[in-house]
């Protein structure tokens, strides 16, 4: 099962539409989504506008693959759980965010194993194929390295 999340702050119709098109082409793929207060109503997968924290966590844990906006919370949660993640950055040119910081986030994380960036249906299809190869990822440490903590202690001591 794939879990799609658009985050909790903003809708992301372009992402939801793209995944809906993917599901239309791949009806054997099960997707469950949290789509916020989207104007677009998916036709090809199960969705919820909002989920409680326990419901969200359950779906996230059950998923074999995560599809998300390029939000740090979603990316780090997936990487800590060793789940491959496909991310679509929000873009200001489409009025999806107030700046393009998610493009920078996506570019940076695209270099990490198990993290794939897409901007349209064609790239989603390629990313989905690549993510299947990385289904058995290695989780990242959810804590900062000791060296970083030691340096911060020196600065703030």
Secondary structure by P-SEA (a helix, b strand, c coil): cbbbbcccccccaaaaaaaaaaaaacccbbbbbbccccccccccbbbbccccaaaaaaaaaaccbbbbcccaaaaaaaaaacbbbbbbbbbccccccccaaaaaaaaaacccccbbbbccaaaaaaaaaaaaaacccccccccccaaaaaaaaaaac
